[in-house]
Amino acid sequence: MDGYSSVSTSRRRAAPAFQPFPADWNTVSESLLRARVQSRNPSHSHRPADTHSAYSHHSHGAGTDVRTATGTGWDSASESGMSVLSAFPLAVDERKVRAARKAEARERRRRDKERAVKAQEATDSPLRRWARWTLEQPSLARWAVVLSVALVVLVKWCTGLGGYSGLANPPMRGDLEAQRHWIALTSSSLSSLPFLHAPPPPSANLSLPASRWYFHDSPYWGLDYPPLTAYHSLFLGLIARLTPSTARFVTLRPVSTTASKADLRAWDASMARLEQEGDLRDWMRATVVVGDVLVWVTAVLVYCRRNFGKAEREVKAKRKMLVAAMTILLQPALILIDNGHFQYNSLMLGLTLWAVNCFHSGHDVLGAVAFMLSLGFKQMALYYAPAVFAYLLGKCFWLGGREGVALFINLALAVTVTFLALFAPFLASLTTFLQAIHRIFPFARGLFEDKVANAWCALNIVIKLRDLAPVSTLAKVALLATGLAVLPSVAGVVAVSWQLGQSRGAPSSSTVPPTLILLPHALFLSAMSFFLFSFQVHEKSILLPLMPLTLLMGGREVGYGRLDWEWGVLVNNVAVFSMWPLLKRDGLAVQYLALTGLWNWAVGYNPLAMRSSFVKYLSLLTYTLIFLLHALESLASPPPHLPDLFPVLNLTLSAGVFGLAWLWATKRLTQEAWALGGLGMGFGGGAGEKVERAAAEKRNGR
């Protein structure tokens, strides 16, 4: 210590030290230090002031007096330095606290980033990676939507290369022949036009006006769809008759009741040749794909862009929109039925979705017209009618006053005019109109068709309903059960609309009400209620509740609806499984496995990686049972006294899952409605406005 002190003293002598403080700073600093020490140690406050600094005072505790050991010069320097540092104790402490907080914040950000990366990896999917890669390529980004649609068309066309309903199964064949027959029937009156080609023999030489369409040859695929399907068939017949090579596709079968057996055999032989050539199949498949792109695909793209295509960056918004759209467009159930089994359901679903798009834009009258067109194409769109009615009536209540009454009148006029326009050719006589209604709503057929996964067919396993009551009574029971199942969702939407209407200003009819976010859940509940409880249900009718549920799955791309997504995948998979007996009969087993696996892989579905919840365990149990049923069916035959064992097990499992999905959707709609308006329990005006703003933000994907 003495050596160190001498070195320090020699340095002071060699060069005068810079002194920023006055000469008496030591005394001031010592006083400040003593005051600080005394404030920290109140027990020292009664002691007389000594000449030692706080630093030397603490050194006494160690048994050494620093002032005595180091000399006067070192003592002055140390006292001054310690005095300066100790004069700002709070600043030193604050700097340490700030540094610690910054370090903690950096660590927290690092952990959050790691969690975000893990979460993204857990929810990432091939569709997201494909969309991200496509949009990152400068040469492909502008064509991303076109490439997506092309991929969907490719999948649909490849599905259509397999079998279809009624292939090589005369005399009735199946749904493809039904649609082809309606094209020939409705376009028969066009043969006299000079620029069109008449179909070659053995086509029946008939020219049927529209008033006879619903009367013609009812035993052989009599027309039993609403007028817009007939007009669609007429248009396709016009296209087919433009060339001789395609005019042969629309040969009209001789009337069953008047034609000779030789004529019928000749016609069957010509149809068998067309089936072997494959040209008829390809042409009919092309009509489905073109209709898909023009109506269904465009409606999905518009819906996804409006609801899921909003973000700070355009690339991110486009990626979300593409992933949501591809999730909907690659839905396996619709592709298997329309492009495999063969039907035009996508046109009906597309028109309904266009109605929803119009509602999002505030064009309610135009949306009502679009929905009437959907009803005019297929009567199954009636499954959506209660939900659409509840939304539109609720908006009238929400607007209130003159605006609400005016909207109601405009909607009523639009619906009436659209109905009259669709049925105009059949209104010439009451008999013609009643025949059309009789063909469209065949109440005499029975409670259900084949083995369908609804409540009546499942109940019929235990209680033979057809033995208990006549068909007319069963129809009334089904109507009552369907009404009771639909009533809660309809009443909820209307009640919330009315409640919100009491706590807002006076918007115009073009304003979108907050209850619009309830519409997908309401559509699902309405359609599923009809599927489970209504009269004369087909297995293909499950496509109607699937459409709004699959729309809800897109919410995952904007950060909400995790349970909607998980339930959506489960119900989609079970819906495809419920149609397995039909698809197997059509020779679509490969397409069934390939499309279901492709869609689940593309959306990144892994039930094992889901969070612990009821839907996770239900999914795992359901998939285990599905696997066991498929394995059992492939390895063993049913016992002779139970030939329908496997279809019955299929419908029982599927109906159970559909029933649970209905209960879940009821709960979800109740939660959403409560969040919006309390289901009539009341919000003040300010709260109502906040609810509306929150609903608008959710619709915009913020």
Backbone hydrogen bonds, N-H to C=O, Kabsch-Sander energy under -0.5 kcal/mol:
donor,donor_aa,acceptor,acceptor_aa,energy
5,S,1,M,-2.0
6,S,2,D,-2.2
7,V,3,G,-2.2
8,S,4,Y,-2.0
9,T,5,S,-2.1
10,S,6,S,-2.4
11,R,7,V,-1.9
12,R,8,S,-1.5
13,R,9,T,-1.6
14,A,10,S,-2.0
15,A,11,R,-1.8
25,W,22,P,-1.6
26,N,23,A,-0.6
28,V,24,D,-1.5
29,S,25,W,-3.3
30,E,26,N,-2.6
31,S,27,T,-2.1
32,L,28,V,-2.3
33,L,29,S,-2.7
34,R,30,E,-2.8
35,A,31,S,-2.4
36,R,32,L,-2.2
37,V,33,L,-2.8
38,Q,34,R,-2.9
39,S,35,A,-1.9
40,R,36,R,-1.6
41,N,37,V,-2.1
44,H,41,N,-2.2
45,S,42,P,-1.4
47,R,44,H,-1.5
57,H,53,S,-2.5
58,H,54,A,-2.4
59,S,55,Y,-1.5
60,H,56,S,-1.5
61,G,57,H,-0.7
62,A,58,H,-0.5
62,A,59,S,-1.2
63,G,60,H,-1.6
64,T,59,S,-1.8
66,V,64,T,-0.7
69,A,65,D,-2.1
70,T,66,V,-2.2
71,G,67,R,-1.5
75,D,71,G,-1.9
76,S,72,T,-2.2
77,A,73,G,-2.2
78,S,74,W,-3.0
79,E,75,D,-2.5
80,S,76,S,-2.3
81,G,77,A,-2.8
82,M,78,S,-2.7
83,S,79,E,-2.0
84,V,80,S,-2.3
85,L,81,G,-2.3
86,S,82,M,-2.6
87,A,83,S,-1.3
88,F,85,L,-0.9
92,V,88,F,-1.7
93,D,89,P,-2.4
94,E,90,L,-2.8
95,R,91,A,-2.3
96,K,92,V,-2.0
97,V,93,D,-2.5
98,R,94,E,-2.9
99,A,95,R,-2.4
100,A,96,K,-2.5
101,R,97,V,-2.6
102,K,98,R,-2.6
103,A,99,A,-2.4
104,E,100,A,-2.5
105,A,101,R,-2.7
106,R,102,K,-2.7
107,E,103,A,-2.3
108,R,104,E,-2.4
109,R,105,A,-2.7
110,R,106,R,-2.1
111,R,107,E,-2.5
112,D,108,R,-2.8
113,K,109,R,-2.5
114,E,110,R,-2.3
115,R,111,R,-2.7
116,A,112,D,-2.7
117,V,113,K,-2.5
118,K,114,E,-2.5
119,A,115,R,-2.9
120,Q,116,A,-2.6
121,E,117,V,-2.5
122,A,118,K,-2.3
123,T,119,A,-2.2
124,D,120,Q,-1.4
127,L,602,A,-2.1
129,R,125,S,-2.5
130,W,126,P,-2.7
131,A,127,L,-2.6
132,R,128,R,-2.7
133,W,129,R,-2.6
134,T,130,W,-2.7
135,L,131,A,-2.2
136,E,132,R,-1.1
137,Q,133,W,-0.7
137,Q,134,T,-0.9
140,L,137,Q,-1.2
141,A,137,Q,-2.4
142,R,138,P,-0.5
143,W,140,L,-1.2
144,A,141,A,-1.4
147,L,143,W,-2.8
148,S,144,A,-2.2
149,V,145,V,-2.5
150,A,146,V,-2.5
151,L,147,L,-2.2
152,V,148,S,-2.1
153,V,149,V,-2.6
154,L,150,A,-2.3
155,V,151,L,-2.2
156,K,152,V,-2.4
157,W,153,V,-2.7
158,C,154,L,-2.6
159,T,155,V,-1.9
160,G,156,K,-1.7
161,L,158,C,-1.0
162,G,159,T,-1.4
163,G,587,G,-0.8
165,S,341,H,-2.2
167,L,164,Y,-1.7
169,N,166,G,-1.6
173,R,169,N,-1.8
176,L,165,S,-0.7
178,A,174,G,-2.0
179,Q,175,D,-2.5
180,R,176,L,-2.5
181,H,177,E,-2.8
182,W,178,A,-2.0
183,I,179,Q,-1.8
184,A,180,R,-2.2
185,L,181,H,-2.7
186,T,182,W,-2.6
187,S,183,I,-1.7
188,S,185,L,-1.0
189,S,186,T,-0.5
190,L,187,S,-1.8
191,S,188,S,-1.1
193,L,190,L,-1.8
196,L,193,L,-1.2
197,H,241,R,-2.9
203,S,200,P,-1.1
204,A,252,L,-3.0
206,L,204,A,-1.9
212,R,209,P,-1.8
213,W,210,A,-1.4
215,F,212,R,-1.3
216,H,212,R,-1.4
218,S,215,F,-0.6
220,Y,217,D,-1.2
221,W,219,P,-0.9
222,G,218,S,-1.4
223,L,213,W,-0.6
228,L,376,G,-1.7
229,T,226,P,-1.1
229,T,376,G,-0.9
230,A,226,P,-1.1
231,Y,227,P,-2.5
232,H,228,L,-2.3
233,S,229,T,-2.4
234,L,230,A,-2.3
235,F,231,Y,-2.3
236,L,232,H,-2.2
237,G,233,S,-2.4
238,L,234,L,-2.0
239,I,235,F,-2.0
240,A,236,L,-2.5
241,R,237,G,-1.9
242,L,239,I,-1.4
243,T,240,A,-0.9
247,A,243,T,-1.6
248,R,244,P,-0.9
249,F,246,T,-1.5
250,V,247,A,-1.5
251,T,248,R,-0.7
253,R,251,T,-0.5
258,T,255,V,-0.8
259,A,255,V,-2.5
264,L,260,S,-2.0
265,R,261,K,-2.5
266,A,262,A,-2.4
267,W,263,D,-2.1
268,D,264,L,-2.4
269,A,265,R,-2.2
270,S,266,A,-1.9
271,M,267,W,-2.1
272,A,268,D,-2.2
273,R,269,A,-1.9
274,L,270,S,-1.9
275,E,271,M,-2.2
276,Q,272,A,-2.0
277,E,273,R,-2.3
278,G,274,L,-1.9
280,L,274,L,-0.6
282,D,278,G,-2.3
283,W,279,D,-2.5
284,M,280,L,-2.7
285,R,281,R,-2.8
286,A,282,D,-2.2
287,T,283,W,-1.7
288,V,284,M,-1.4
289,V,285,R,-2.2
290,V,286,A,-2.6
291,G,287,T,-1.9
292,D,288,V,-2.4
293,V,289,V,-2.4
294,L,290,V,-2.4
295,V,291,G,-2.2
296,W,291,G,-0.8
297,V,292,D,-3.2
298,T,293,V,-0.9
299,A,295,V,-1.5
300,V,296,W,-2.3
301,L,297,V,-2.4
302,V,298,T,-2.3
303,Y,299,A,-2.3
304,C,300,V,-2.7
305,R,301,L,-2.3
306,R,302,V,-2.0
307,N,303,Y,-2.2
308,F,304,C,-2.7
309,G,304,C,-0.7
309,G,305,R,-0.7
317,A,313,R,-2.2
318,K,314,E,-2.5
319,R,315,V,-2.2
320,K,316,K,-2.3
321,M,317,A,-2.2
322,L,318,K,-2.5
323,V,319,R,-2.5
324,A,320,K,-2.3
325,A,321,M,-2.4
326,M,322,L,-2.8
327,T,323,V,-2.1
328,I,324,A,-1.6
329,L,325,A,-3.0
330,L,326,M,-2.0
331,Q,328,I,-1.3
335,I,331,Q,-1.4
336,L,332,P,-2.7
337,I,333,A,-1.9
338,D,334,L,-2.8
339,N,335,I,-1.8
340,G,335,I,-0.7
341,H,336,L,-3.0
342,F,337,I,-2.7
343,Q,338,D,-1.0
347,L,344,Y,-1.0
348,M,344,Y,-0.9
349,L,345,N,-2.6
350,G,346,S,-2.5
351,L,347,L,-2.2
352,T,348,M,-1.8
353,L,349,L,-2.4
354,W,350,G,-2.3
355,A,351,L,-1.7
356,V,352,T,-1.9
357,N,353,L,-2.5
358,C,354,W,-2.2
359,F,355,A,-2.1
360,H,356,V,-2.1
361,S,357,N,-1.4
362,G,358,C,-0.5
362,G,359,F,-1.1
363,H,358,C,-2.4
364,D,362,G,-1.2
367,G,363,H,-2.1
368,A,364,D,-2.4
369,V,365,V,-2.0
370,A,366,L,-2.3
371,F,367,G,-2.3
372,M,368,A,-2.1
373,L,369,V,-2.1
374,S,370,A,-1.8
375,L,371,F,-2.4
376,G,372,M,-2.2
377,F,373,L,-0.9
377,F,374,S,-0.7
378,K,374,S,-2.2
381,A,378,K,-1.8
382,L,379,Q,-2.0
383,Y,380,M,-2.3
384,Y,381,A,-1.8
385,A,381,A,-0.5
385,A,382,L,-0.8
388,V,384,Y,-2.2
389,F,385,A,-3.0
390,A,386,P,-2.5
391,Y,387,A,-2.3
392,L,388,V,-2.5
393,L,389,F,-2.9
394,G,390,A,-2.4
395,K,391,Y,-2.1
396,C,392,L,-1.8
397,F,393,L,-2.0
398,W,394,G,-2.6
399,L,395,K,-2.8
400,G,396,C,-2.6
404,G,400,G,-2.2
405,V,401,G,-2.0
406,A,402,R,-3.0
407,L,403,E,-2.3
408,F,404,G,-2.1
409,I,405,V,-2.4
410,N,406,A,-2.5
411,L,407,L,-2.6
412,A,408,F,-2.4
413,L,409,I,-2.5
414,A,410,N,-2.5
415,V,411,L,-2.6
416,T,412,A,-2.2
417,V,413,L,-2.8
418,T,414,A,-2.3
419,F,415,V,-2.3
420,L,416,T,-2.5
421,A,417,V,-2.4
422,L,418,T,-2.2
423,F,419,F,-2.2
424,A,420,L,-0.6
424,A,421,A,-0.5
426,F,423,F,-1.8
427,L,424,A,-1.5
433,F,429,S,-1.9
434,L,430,L,-2.8
435,Q,431,T,-2.2
436,A,432,T,-1.9
437,I,433,F,-2.2
438,H,434,L,-2.6
439,R,435,Q,-2.2
440,I,436,A,-2.2
441,F,437,I,-2.4
443,F,441,F,-1.7
445,R,442,P,-1.5
449,E,537,V,-2.0
452,V,450,D,-0.8
454,N,452,V,-2.2
455,A,532,L,-1.4
456,W,532,L,-0.7
458,A,454,N,-2.1
459,L,455,A,-2.7
460,N,456,W,-2.0
461,I,457,C,-0.5
461,I,458,A,-1.0
462,V,459,L,-1.1
463,I,459,L,-2.9
464,K,462,V,-0.5
465,L,463,I,-1.4
467,D,464,K,-1.1
468,L,464,K,-0.7
468,L,465,L,-1.1
469,A,465,L,-1.5
474,L,470,P,-2.2
475,A,471,V,-2.3
476,K,472,S,-1.5
477,V,473,T,-2.3
478,A,474,L,-2.6
479,L,475,A,-2.2
480,L,476,K,-2.4
481,A,477,V,-2.7
482,T,478,A,-2.5
483,G,479,L,-2.3
484,L,480,L,-2.3
485,A,481,A,-2.0
486,V,482,T,-2.2
487,L,483,G,-2.1
490,V,486,V,-2.0
491,A,487,L,-3.0
492,G,488,P,-2.3
493,V,489,S,-2.2
494,V,490,V,-2.2
495,A,491,A,-2.6
496,V,492,G,-2.4
497,S,493,V,-2.1
498,W,494,V,-2.4
499,Q,495,A,-2.5
500,L,496,V,-2.7
501,G,497,S,-1.8
502,Q,498,W,-0.7
502,Q,499,Q,-1.0
503,S,500,L,-1.5
504,R,501,G,-0.5
511,T,508,S,-1.8
516,L,513,P,-1.6
517,I,514,P,-1.5
518,L,515,T,-1.6
519,L,516,L,-1.3
522,A,518,L,-2.5
523,L,519,L,-3.0
524,F,520,P,-2.3
525,L,521,H,-2.6
526,S,522,A,-2.6
527,A,523,L,-2.6
528,M,524,F,-2.9
529,S,525,L,-2.2
530,F,526,S,-2.0
531,F,527,A,-2.5
532,L,528,M,-2.5
533,F,529,S,-2.2
534,S,530,F,-2.4
536,Q,447,L,-2.1
537,V,447,L,-0.7
541,S,538,H,-1.3
542,I,539,E,-1.1
543,L,540,K,-1.8
544,L,541,S,-1.7
546,L,542,I,-1.4
547,M,543,L,-1.4
549,L,545,P,-1.3
550,T,546,L,-2.7
551,L,547,M,-1.8
552,L,548,P,-1.8
553,M,549,L,-1.0
554,G,550,T,-0.6
554,G,551,L,-1.2
555,G,552,L,-1.8
556,R,553,M,-1.6
557,E,554,G,-1.6
558,V,555,G,-1.3
559,G,556,R,-1.1
560,Y,555,G,-2.1
565,W,561,G,-2.3
566,E,562,R,-2.3
567,W,563,L,-2.8
568,G,564,D,-2.3
569,V,565,W,-2.3
570,L,566,E,-2.0
571,V,567,W,-2.8
572,N,568,G,-2.1
573,N,569,V,-2.5
574,V,570,L,-2.5
575,A,571,V,-2.4
576,V,572,N,-2.1
577,F,573,N,-2.1
578,S,574,V,-2.5
579,M,575,A,-1.0
579,M,576,V,-0.7
580,W,577,F,-1.8
583,L,579,M,-2.6
584,K,580,W,-3.1
585,R,581,P,-1.8
586,D,582,L,-1.4
587,G,584,K,-1.2
588,L,583,L,-2.6
592,Y,588,L,-2.3
593,L,589,A,-2.1
594,A,590,V,-2.9
595,L,591,Q,-2.6
596,T,592,Y,-1.5
597,G,593,L,-2.3
598,L,594,A,-2.7
599,W,595,L,-2.5
600,N,596,T,-2.1
601,W,597,G,-2.3
602,A,598,L,-2.8
603,V,599,W,-2.3
604,G,601,W,-0.9
605,Y,600,N,-2.7
609,A,606,N,-1.3
610,M,607,P,-0.8
617,Y,613,S,-1.8
618,L,614,F,-2.6
619,S,615,V,-2.3
620,L,616,K,-2.5
621,L,617,Y,-2.2
622,T,618,L,-2.7
623,Y,619,S,-2.9
624,T,620,L,-1.9
625,L,621,L,-2.2
626,I,622,T,-2.5
627,F,623,Y,-2.4
628,L,624,T,-2.3
629,L,625,L,-2.5
630,H,626,I,-2.5
631,A,627,F,-2.5
632,L,628,L,-2.8
633,E,629,L,-2.5
634,S,630,H,-2.0
635,L,631,A,-1.4
636,A,632,L,-2.1
642,L,639,P,-1.9
645,L,642,L,-1.5
648,V,644,D,-2.2
649,L,645,L,-2.4
650,N,646,F,-2.4
651,L,647,P,-2.6
652,T,648,V,-2.1
653,L,649,L,-2.2
654,S,650,N,-2.6
655,A,651,L,-2.7
656,G,652,T,-1.8
657,V,653,L,-1.9
658,F,654,S,-2.6
659,G,655,A,-2.4
660,L,656,G,-2.0
661,A,657,V,-2.4
662,W,658,F,-2.1
663,L,659,G,-1.9
664,W,660,L,-2.6
665,A,661,A,-2.6
666,T,662,W,-2.0
667,K,663,L,-2.1
668,R,664,W,-2.6
669,L,665,A,-2.7
670,T,666,T,-2.0
671,Q,667,K,-2.4
672,E,668,R,-2.7
673,A,669,L,-2.7
674,W,670,T,-2.5
675,A,671,Q,-2.4
676,L,672,E,-1.6
677,G,673,A,-2.8
678,G,673,A,-0.8
678,G,674,W,-1.2
679,L,673,A,-0.7
680,G,677,G,-0.9
681,M,678,G,-1.5
682,G,677,G,-0.8
688,G,684,G,-2.6
689,E,685,G,-2.1
690,K,686,G,-2.1
691,V,687,A,-2.5
692,E,688,G,-2.4
693,R,689,E,-2.4
694,A,690,K,-2.7
695,A,691,V,-2.5
696,A,692,E,-2.4
697,E,693,R,-2.4
698,K,694,A,-2.2
699,R,695,A,-2.4
700,N,696,A,-2.0
701,G,698,K,-1.0
702,R,697,E,-2.4
